[in-house]
Amino acid sequence: MDLSRPELALVPRPRRLSPRPGRFRIDRTTRLRVAPGAEAAADLLRTYLAPVTGLRLEHADDAAFVLALDPLLTGLGEEGYGLTVGPHGVLLRAARPTGLLRGVQTVRQLLPHQAPVRPDGDGVDLPGVEITDVPAYPWRGMLLDVARHFQPVSYLRRFVDLMALHKLNVLHLHLTDDQGWRMPVAAYPRLTEIGGLRERSMVGPAGSGRFDSRPHGGAYTRAELTGLVSFAAARGVTVVPEVGVPGHVRAALAAHPELGNHPERQLDVWTHWGVCPTVLGVGDHVLDFFRTVLDEVMDVFPSPYLHIGGDECPTDEWEASPAAIARASREGLEGPRALHGWFMGRIADHLVRAGRRPVAWAENGTALPPECTVMSWRTPEHAWAAARRGHDVIHADHRSTYFDYARAPGPDEPLAQPGHVLDLRTAYGVELTAPPAQPALAKRVLGAQGQLWTEFVTTPEHIEYLTYPRLCALAERVWDGGGDWPDFRARLTGHEARLDALGVPHDTLPHRPATPTHAPV
């Protein structure tokens, strides 16, 4: 990084960047030349320029600020772009429309951080620069858990926009769990009417035995979710929904007890944290139910990938259930424990037949259906084991990507997931390199993503305090593919001024949530 040019402190680091002399002024005389295919990128650029300049830059064929597609730029791939800024013009080029969207985010970062709106048209300057930029990995994601604590769709839009600023391209939206069901399903309205509300929430980590007295609930409408999908797509972000099976389903069982192994029991939406022992039954009616659910999920979310969970599924109920034991015998399985893989296979097959790609969590090395892309959360070794079995893999190692862990040790941090501290350096160190003895496995790595589980996270301010700047570190690693910690740390100092301008509480958490005295930290 050229420390004399703090405006070039870009995050993530472009593949190639060369400062150029001079600056380009955007003012009331500026127009855009928008080539065919670049219209969406131009609209997005106007969205970001208007609050800074007070202007809407209209199209003109002789404009000096040019956005263009050039399919011959094959080396830029789907998301790469080239950007040239000089005193007399700006040229943003890409081979594909998504590449232009990535370049728009770079232009956004080059804008003055604290520039006021200038309705008089005096304008703002972009620094001279030459950039050629291509991502190292196609999956650069962030999971937000809205099942434990619901967030309105208005905030999800802001969350997506901050992701796009850092050239992340997947919002993994965790919509269902034991503690809440947020996905509307027209055929089964009880899923949100009953499954979307719990009576109270546990205070402190799993097993603390203390609860608040506040009901918590919420669910999205179909229109809200389709609107979010469109908003994200305009920024080059794909929304990948997660509807998990066959565990983490207590909210669904509260709404529909007939789906469980004890249909005679009326359950509540779970108010605890941790691993719930109740799981889905394995009858044909359960499979049919979730096929209907997933059909609606596919209608709402056009993403080629859908996440079907698969983690933390106790098998005790199956091992004690005559119906489950009989199902395992009919399917030729070794026993009820093998029903986990069988169930995941039936659900994955439904998605594959619909032309989608199922994603599932790697769980203790358990073999998943071959159609599944594996999201490895326990250890990187699980990712490489899945790659050896022929799965595509996404790194989500909890030790370097779970942002519900505290950012630092000590009593000044708000209540967080116990057992680990994930500081900025650790987030930057996410492991993406294949084992030296098996370099061919690298071709199976789609990328990596951060995770924010929200047992202890209730507000947008708290979400952003935990997410940034750790997500900046992860975004850089998965875009750049290399690693230069001193250089990143130097650039982050300048980049934090952008976060400040956007109101992201990355340094201190305003209105810090109280840590209950009875809850261990």
C-alpha positions as CSV (number, residue, x, y, z in Angstrom):
1,M,0.0,0.0,0.0
2,D,1.2,3.5,-0.8
3,L,0.8,5.2,2.6
4,S,0.9,8.6,0.9
5,R,-2.4,7.7,-0.8
6,P,-4.8,6.6,1.9
7,E,-7.7,6.9,-0.5
8,L,-6.3,3.8,-2.2
9,A,-6.6,1.7,1.0
10,L,-9.0,-0.7,-0.7
11,V,-10.5,-3.8,1.0
12,P,-10.3,-6.4,-0.4
13,R,-7.0,-5.7,-2.1
14,P,-7.2,-5.6,-5.9
15,R,-5.2,-8.1,-7.8
16,R,-3.2,-5.3,-9.5
17,L,-3.3,-1.6,-8.6
18,S,-1.1,1.2,-9.9
19,P,-1.5,4.8,-8.8
20,R,-1.8,7.3,-11.6
21,P,-1.3,11.1,-11.4
22,G,-4.2,13.4,-11.3
23,R,-7.8,13.1,-10.2
24,F,-11.2,12.9,-12.0
25,R,-13.8,15.3,-10.8
26,I,-17.5,14.2,-10.7
27,D,-19.7,17.3,-10.8
28,R,-22.8,18.8,-12.5
29,T,-21.2,18.5,-15.9
30,T,-20.4,14.8,-15.6
31,R,-22.3,12.3,-17.6
32,L,-22.1,8.5,-18.0
33,R,-21.6,6.7,-21.3
34,V,-23.4,3.4,-20.6
35,A,-22.7,0.7,-23.2
36,P,-25.3,-2.0,-23.9
37,G,-25.3,-4.5,-21.1
38,A,-23.9,-2.1,-18.5
39,E,-27.3,-0.5,-17.5
40,A,-27.6,-2.4,-14.2
41,A,-24.1,-1.3,-13.2
42,A,-24.9,2.3,-14.1
43,D,-28.0,2.3,-12.0
44,L,-26.1,0.9,-9.0
45,L,-23.4,3.5,-9.5
46,R,-26.0,6.3,-9.5
47,T,-27.4,4.9,-6.3
48,Y,-24.0,5.4,-4.6
49,L,-23.1,8.7,-6.2
50,A,-26.4,10.5,-5.5
51,P,-26.0,10.8,-1.7
52,V,-22.4,12.0,-2.1
53,T,-22.8,14.5,-5.0
54,G,-26.5,15.4,-4.9
55,L,-26.5,14.6,-8.6
56,R,-28.0,11.9,-11.0
57,L,-25.5,11.3,-13.8
58,E,-27.5,11.0,-17.0
59,H,-26.3,9.2,-20.1
60,A,-24.4,10.9,-22.9
61,D,-22.7,9.3,-25.9
62,D,-19.7,11.6,-25.5
63,A,-19.3,11.2,-21.7
64,A,-15.9,10.8,-20.2
65,F,-17.1,8.3,-17.5
66,V,-17.6,5.0,-19.4
67,L,-19.1,1.7,-18.3
68,A,-18.6,-1.0,-20.9
69,L,-18.8,-4.7,-21.5
70,D,-16.1,-6.4,-23.6
71,P,-16.7,-10.2,-24.0
72,L,-13.2,-10.5,-25.3
73,L,-11.8,-9.8,-21.9
74,T,-12.0,-13.5,-21.1
75,G,-9.2,-13.3,-18.5
76,L,-11.5,-11.4,-16.2
77,G,-14.0,-14.2,-16.0
78,E,-17.4,-13.8,-14.5
79,E,-16.5,-11.2,-11.8
80,G,-13.3,-9.5,-12.8
81,Y,-13.1,-5.9,-14.0
82,G,-10.6,-3.3,-15.1
83,L,-10.8,0.3,-13.9
84,T,-8.8,3.3,-15.1
85,V,-9.2,6.7,-13.5
86,G,-7.4,9.7,-14.9
87,P,-7.8,13.5,-15.0
88,H,-9.8,13.3,-18.2
89,G,-11.9,10.2,-17.8
90,V,-13.0,7.0,-16.1
91,L,-13.2,3.6,-17.8
92,L,-14.8,0.7,-16.1
93,R,-14.7,-2.5,-18.2
94,A,-15.6,-6.2,-17.6
95,A,-16.4,-9.3,-19.7
96,R,-19.6,-9.9,-17.8
97,P,-22.3,-7.7,-16.1
98,T,-21.3,-9.0,-12.6
99,G,-17.8,-7.8,-13.1
100,L,-19.1,-4.3,-13.7
101,L,-21.0,-4.5,-10.4
102,R,-17.7,-5.4,-8.6
103,G,-16.0,-2.5,-10.2
104,V,-18.8,-0.2,-9.1
105,Q,-18.0,-1.2,-5.5
106,T,-14.4,-0.2,-6.1
107,V,-15.5,3.2,-7.4
108,R,-17.7,3.5,-4.3
109,Q,-14.6,2.8,-2.0
110,L,-12.6,5.5,-4.0
111,L,-15.2,8.2,-3.2
112,P,-14.3,10.6,-0.3
113,H,-15.4,9.0,2.9
114,Q,-16.9,12.1,4.5
115,A,-17.9,13.9,1.3
116,P,-21.0,16.1,1.9
117,V,-23.9,16.3,-0.5
118,R,-23.1,19.1,-2.9
119,P,-26.3,20.3,-4.6
120,D,-24.3,23.2,-6.0
121,G,-22.5,20.8,-8.3
122,D,-19.0,21.5,-7.0
123,G,-18.4,17.8,-7.1
124,V,-16.1,15.2,-5.6
125,D,-12.8,13.7,-6.9
126,L,-11.8,10.1,-7.7
127,P,-8.0,9.5,-7.3
128,G,-6.1,8.5,-10.4
129,V,-5.6,4.7,-10.4
130,E,-5.2,1.7,-12.8
131,I,-6.8,-1.5,-11.4
132,T,-7.2,-5.0,-12.8
133,D,-9.0,-7.3,-10.4
134,V,-10.2,-10.9,-10.5
135,P,-11.4,-12.9,-7.5
136,A,-9.6,-16.1,-6.4
137,Y,-12.7,-18.0,-5.3
138,P,-16.3,-18.0,-6.6
139,W,-18.0,-18.4,-3.2
140,R,-17.4,-15.5,-0.8
141,G,-20.2,-15.6,1.7
142,M,-21.7,-14.6,5.0
143,L,-24.3,-16.4,7.0
144,L,-26.8,-14.5,9.1
145,D,-29.0,-16.4,11.5
146,V,-32.4,-14.8,11.6
147,A,-34.0,-17.9,13.2
148,R,-32.7,-17.3,16.7
149,H,-33.2,-13.6,16.6
150,F,-35.4,-12.1,13.8
151,Q,-34.2,-9.1,11.9
152,P,-36.5,-7.0,9.6
153,V,-36.0,-7.1,5.9
154,S,-35.0,-3.4,5.9
155,Y,-31.9,-4.4,7.9
156,L,-31.2,-7.4,5.7
157,R,-30.9,-4.9,2.8
158,R,-28.3,-2.9,4.7
159,F,-26.5,-6.1,5.6
160,V,-26.4,-7.1,1.9
161,D,-25.2,-3.7,0.9
162,L,-22.3,-3.8,3.3
163,M,-21.4,-7.3,2.0
164,A,-21.4,-6.0,-1.6
165,L,-19.0,-3.2,-0.6
166,H,-16.5,-5.9,0.3
167,K,-17.2,-7.9,-2.9
168,L,-18.9,-10.7,-1.0
169,N,-21.4,-12.5,-3.2
170,V,-23.4,-14.9,-1.1
171,L,-25.8,-14.1,1.7
172,H,-26.5,-17.4,3.4
173,L,-29.8,-16.8,5.2
174,H,-30.5,-19.2,8.0
175,L,-34.3,-19.1,8.1
176,T,-35.3,-22.0,10.3
177,D,-34.2,-23.6,13.5
178,D,-35.4,-25.0,16.8
179,Q,-36.1,-21.4,18.1
180,G,-38.0,-20.0,15.1
181,W,-39.3,-20.5,11.6
182,R,-39.2,-17.4,9.4
183,M,-39.9,-18.7,5.9
184,P,-43.5,-18.4,4.7
185,V,-45.0,-21.5,3.2
186,A,-48.5,-21.0,1.7
187,A,-49.5,-24.6,2.1
188,Y,-48.5,-24.6,5.8
189,P,-49.3,-21.2,7.4
190,R,-48.9,-22.7,10.9
191,L,-45.1,-22.9,10.3
192,T,-44.9,-19.1,10.8
193,E,-48.0,-18.5,12.8
194,I,-46.9,-21.0,15.5
195,G,-43.3,-21.8,14.7
196,G,-42.4,-18.1,14.3
197,L,-43.0,-17.2,17.9
198,R,-41.4,-18.4,21.1
199,E,-42.5,-17.5,24.6
200,R,-39.1,-16.6,26.0
201,S,-35.3,-16.9,25.3
202,M,-32.5,-18.4,27.3
203,V,-30.2,-15.8,28.9
204,G,-26.6,-16.9,28.6
205,P,-25.0,-19.9,26.9
206,A,-26.7,-23.3,26.5
207,G,-27.4,-24.9,29.8
208,S,-27.4,-21.6,31.8
209,G,-30.9,-22.4,33.0
210,R,-32.0,-18.8,33.1
211,F,-34.5,-17.1,30.8
212,D,-36.0,-13.7,30.1
213,S,-39.7,-13.2,30.1
214,R,-40.1,-11.6,26.6
215,P,-41.8,-13.4,23.7
216,H,-39.7,-13.2,20.5
217,G,-41.1,-13.7,17.0
218,G,-41.2,-12.6,13.5
219,A,-41.6,-14.0,9.9
220,Y,-41.1,-12.6,6.5
221,T,-43.7,-12.3,3.8
222,R,-43.1,-13.7,0.4
223,A,-43.0,-10.2,-1.1
224,E,-40.3,-9.2,1.4
225,L,-38.1,-12.1,0.5
226,T,-38.5,-11.7,-3.3
227,G,-37.8,-8.0,-2.8
228,L,-34.6,-8.9,-0.9
229,V,-33.5,-11.3,-3.6
230,S,-33.9,-8.5,-6.2
231,F,-32.1,-6.0,-4.1
232,A,-29.2,-8.4,-3.6
233,A,-29.0,-9.4,-7.2
234,A,-28.7,-5.7,-8.2
235,R,-25.5,-5.7,-6.1
236,G,-24.2,-9.0,-7.4
237,V,-25.2,-10.9,-4.3
238,T,-27.0,-14.3,-4.3
239,V,-29.3,-15.1,-1.4
240,V,-28.9,-18.8,-0.5
241,P,-31.7,-19.9,1.9
242,E,-31.2,-22.5,4.5
243,V,-34.2,-24.7,5.6
244,G,-32.5,-27.3,7.8
245,V,-33.4,-31.0,8.2
246,P,-33.7,-33.5,9.9
247,G,-32.5,-31.8,13.1
248,H,-32.9,-28.2,14.3
249,V,-36.6,-28.5,13.5
250,R,-38.3,-28.0,16.9
251,A,-40.2,-24.9,15.6
252,A,-41.6,-26.9,12.7
253,L,-42.6,-29.7,15.1
254,A,-44.4,-27.2,17.4
255,A,-46.5,-26.2,14.4
256,H,-46.9,-29.8,13.0
257,P,-46.4,-32.5,15.7
258,E,-47.4,-35.1,13.1
259,L,-43.9,-34.7,11.5
260,G,-42.1,-36.0,14.6
261,N,-41.3,-39.3,16.1
262,H,-44.0,-38.7,18.8
263,P,-46.9,-37.1,16.9
264,E,-49.1,-37.3,20.0
265,R,-46.8,-34.8,21.8
266,Q,-47.5,-31.0,21.6
267,L,-44.2,-29.3,21.7
268,D,-43.3,-25.6,22.1
269,V,-41.0,-23.6,20.0
270,W,-37.7,-24.2,21.8
271,T,-36.6,-21.6,24.2
272,H,-33.2,-23.1,24.9
273,W,-29.9,-22.8,23.1
274,G,-27.8,-25.8,22.1
275,V,-28.7,-29.1,20.4
276,C,-32.4,-30.0,20.7
277,P,-33.1,-33.8,21.0
278,T,-36.3,-33.7,19.0
279,V,-35.9,-34.5,15.3
280,L,-38.1,-35.3,12.3
281,G,-39.7,-38.6,11.8
282,V,-38.9,-40.6,8.7
283,G,-42.3,-41.4,7.3
284,D,-43.3,-40.7,3.7
285,H,-45.6,-37.9,4.9
286,V,-42.6,-36.1,6.4
287,L,-40.6,-36.3,3.1
288,D,-43.7,-35.1,1.2
289,F,-44.2,-32.2,3.6
290,F,-40.6,-30.9,3.1
291,R,-40.7,-31.4,-0.6
292,T,-43.7,-29.0,-0.6
293,V,-41.7,-26.6,1.6
294,L,-38.7,-26.7,-0.6
295,D,-40.8,-26.2,-3.7
296,E,-41.9,-22.8,-2.3
297,V,-38.3,-22.0,-1.2
298,M,-37.2,-22.6,-4.8
299,D,-40.0,-20.4,-6.0
300,V,-38.9,-17.5,-3.8
301,F,-35.1,-18.0,-4.1
302,P,-33.7,-18.5,-7.7
303,S,-30.2,-19.3,-6.3
304,P,-28.7,-22.4,-7.9
305,Y,-27.7,-23.5,-4.4
306,L,-30.1,-24.3,-1.5
307,H,-28.9,-25.2,2.0
308,I,-30.6,-28.2,3.7
309,G,-28.8,-28.2,7.0
310,G,-27.9,-31.7,8.1
311,D,-25.9,-30.8,11.3
312,E,-26.3,-31.7,14.9
313,C,-29.0,-34.4,14.5
314,P,-29.3,-36.7,17.5
315,T,-30.5,-40.2,16.6
316,D,-31.9,-41.2,20.0
317,E,-35.5,-40.8,18.9
318,W,-35.0,-43.0,15.9
319,E,-33.2,-45.7,17.8
320,A,-36.2,-45.8,20.2
321,S,-38.9,-45.6,17.5
322,P,-40.4,-48.8,16.0
323,A,-41.4,-46.8,12.9
324,A,-37.8,-45.6,12.4
325,I,-36.4,-49.0,13.1
326,A,-38.8,-50.5,10.5
327,R,-37.9,-47.8,8.0
328,A,-34.2,-48.5,8.4
329,S,-34.8,-52.2,7.8
330,R,-37.0,-51.6,4.7
331,E,-34.3,-49.4,3.2
332,G,-31.5,-51.9,3.9
333,L,-29.7,-49.7,6.3
334,E,-27.4,-50.9,9.0
335,G,-29.6,-49.3,11.7
336,P,-31.5,-46.2,12.7
337,R,-28.4,-44.0,12.8
338,A,-28.0,-44.5,9.1
339,L,-31.3,-42.8,8.6
340,H,-29.6,-39.4,8.7
341,G,-27.7,-40.0,5.4
342,W,-30.8,-41.6,3.9
343,F,-33.0,-38.7,4.8
344,M,-30.5,-36.1,3.5
345,G,-30.3,-38.2,0.3
346,R,-34.1,-38.0,-0.3
347,I,-34.2,-34.3,0.2
348,A,-31.0,-33.7,-1.9
349,D,-32.5,-35.8,-4.7
350,H,-35.6,-33.6,-4.8
351,L,-33.5,-30.5,-5.3
352,V,-31.3,-32.1,-7.9
353,R,-34.4,-33.2,-9.9
354,A,-35.5,-29.5,-9.8
355,G,-32.1,-28.4,-11.2
356,R,-30.7,-27.1,-8.0
357,R,-27.6,-27.9,-6.0
358,P,-28.0,-28.9,-2.3
359,V,-25.6,-27.7,0.3
360,A,-25.2,-29.3,3.7
361,W,-23.0,-29.0,6.8
362,A,-20.2,-31.5,7.2
363,E,-20.9,-33.3,10.4
364,N,-18.2,-35.4,12.1
365,G,-17.0,-36.8,8.9
366,T,-20.4,-38.3,8.1
367,A,-20.7,-39.1,4.4
368,L,-23.3,-36.9,2.8
369,P,-25.1,-37.6,-0.5
370,P,-22.7,-37.2,-3.4
371,E,-24.9,-34.4,-4.9
372,C,-24.2,-32.2,-1.9
373,T,-21.8,-29.3,-1.7
374,V,-20.2,-29.6,1.7
375,M,-19.9,-26.7,4.1
376,S,-17.3,-27.8,6.6
377,W,-17.6,-26.1,10.0
378,R,-15.8,-28.3,12.5
379,T,-12.3,-28.6,11.1
380,P,-10.6,-28.1,7.8
381,E,-9.8,-31.8,7.8
382,H,-13.5,-32.5,7.3
383,A,-13.4,-30.3,4.2
384,W,-10.5,-32.2,2.7
385,A,-12.1,-35.5,3.5
386,A,-15.2,-34.4,1.6
387,A,-13.1,-33.2,-1.3
388,R,-11.5,-36.6,-1.5
389,R,-14.9,-38.1,-1.7
390,G,-15.7,-35.9,-4.7
391,H,-17.7,-33.1,-3.1
392,D,-17.2,-29.4,-3.7
393,V,-16.4,-27.7,-0.4
394,I,-16.9,-24.4,1.3
395,H,-14.7,-23.6,4.2
396,A,-16.6,-22.5,7.3
397,D,-14.2,-23.6,10.1
398,H,-15.8,-22.3,13.3
399,R,-12.4,-21.3,14.8
400,S,-11.8,-18.7,12.1
401,T,-15.2,-17.9,10.6
402,Y,-17.8,-17.9,13.5
403,F,-18.3,-14.3,14.4
404,D,-20.5,-15.1,17.4
405,Y,-17.3,-15.8,19.3
406,A,-15.9,-12.8,21.2
407,R,-13.6,-10.5,19.3
408,A,-11.2,-10.2,22.3
409,P,-10.8,-11.7,25.7
410,G,-11.9,-9.9,28.8
411,P,-15.0,-8.4,30.5
412,D,-15.3,-5.5,28.1
413,E,-16.7,-7.7,25.4
414,P,-20.5,-8.4,25.3
415,L,-21.8,-11.9,26.0
416,A,-20.6,-14.2,23.2
417,Q,-20.4,-17.9,22.4
418,P,-18.1,-19.5,25.0
419,G,-15.0,-21.5,24.4
420,H,-13.0,-19.5,21.9
421,V,-11.9,-16.0,21.0
422,L,-11.8,-15.1,17.3
423,D,-9.7,-12.0,16.8
424,L,-9.0,-10.1,13.6
425,R,-5.7,-12.0,12.9
426,T,-7.5,-15.3,13.3
427,A,-10.2,-14.3,10.9
428,Y,-7.5,-13.3,8.4
429,G,-5.9,-16.8,8.8
430,V,-8.9,-18.8,7.4
431,E,-7.4,-21.9,5.9
432,L,-8.0,-22.3,2.1
433,T,-4.9,-24.1,0.9
434,A,-5.1,-27.8,0.0
435,P,-2.8,-30.2,1.8
436,P,0.7,-30.2,0.3
437,A,0.4,-33.9,-0.6
438,Q,-2.9,-33.4,-2.4
439,P,-2.8,-30.2,-4.3
440,A,-5.4,-31.4,-6.8
441,L,-8.0,-31.0,-4.0
442,A,-7.8,-27.3,-4.5
443,K,-10.1,-27.5,-7.5
444,R,-12.9,-28.6,-5.2
445,V,-12.7,-25.5,-3.0
446,L,-15.5,-23.0,-3.9
447,G,-14.4,-20.6,-1.3
448,A,-15.3,-19.7,2.3
449,Q,-17.8,-17.7,4.3
450,G,-18.3,-16.1,7.7
451,Q,-21.1,-17.2,10.1
452,L,-23.0,-15.1,12.7
453,W,-25.3,-17.2,14.9
454,T,-27.5,-14.9,16.9
455,E,-28.3,-16.6,20.3
456,F,-26.8,-13.5,22.0
457,V,-27.2,-11.0,19.2
458,T,-30.5,-9.0,19.0
459,T,-29.7,-5.7,17.4
460,P,-28.3,-4.5,14.1
461,E,-25.6,-2.6,15.9
462,H,-24.5,-5.7,17.7
463,I,-24.5,-7.7,14.4
464,E,-22.2,-5.1,12.8
465,Y,-19.9,-4.8,15.8
466,L,-19.3,-8.6,15.6
467,T,-19.1,-8.7,11.9
468,Y,-16.8,-5.8,11.2
469,P,-13.9,-5.6,10.8
470,R,-13.5,-9.4,11.0
471,L,-15.5,-9.9,7.8
472,C,-13.1,-7.4,6.1
473,A,-10.3,-9.9,6.9
474,L,-12.2,-12.9,5.6
475,A,-13.4,-11.0,2.5
476,E,-9.8,-10.1,1.6
477,R,-8.6,-13.7,2.0
478,V,-11.3,-15.2,-0.1
479,W,-11.1,-12.5,-2.8
480,D,-7.3,-12.2,-3.0
481,G,-6.5,-15.8,-2.2
482,G,-3.0,-14.9,-0.8
483,G,-2.1,-13.3,2.4
484,D,-0.1,-10.3,3.5
485,W,-1.2,-9.4,7.0
486,P,0.9,-6.3,7.5
487,D,-0.3,-4.8,4.2
488,F,-3.9,-5.7,5.1
489,R,-3.6,-4.2,8.5
490,A,-2.2,-0.9,7.1
491,R,-5.0,-0.7,4.5
492,L,-7.7,-1.5,7.1
493,T,-6.8,1.7,9.0
494,G,-7.9,3.7,6.0
495,H,-10.8,1.5,5.3
496,E,-12.2,1.9,8.7
497,A,-12.9,5.5,7.8
498,R,-15.4,4.2,5.2
499,L,-17.0,2.0,7.9
500,D,-17.3,5.1,10.1
501,A,-18.9,7.1,7.3
502,L,-21.4,4.3,6.9
503,G,-22.2,4.2,10.6
504,V,-20.8,0.7,11.2
505,P,-19.9,0.3,14.9
506,H,-16.7,-1.7,14.2
507,D,-14.7,-0.2,17.1
508,T,-17.1,0.1,20.0
509,L,-20.6,-1.2,20.4
510,P,-23.0,1.7,21.2
511,H,-25.7,0.8,23.8
512,R,-23.7,-2.3,24.7
513,P,-26.1,-5.1,25.7
514,A,-25.9,-5.9,29.4
515,T,-24.2,-9.1,30.3
516,P,-26.4,-10.8,32.9
517,T,-24.5,-11.5,36.1
518,H,-25.7,-15.1,36.2
519,A,-24.5,-15.9,32.7
520,P,-21.0,-17.2,32.4
521,V,-18.8,-15.4,29.8
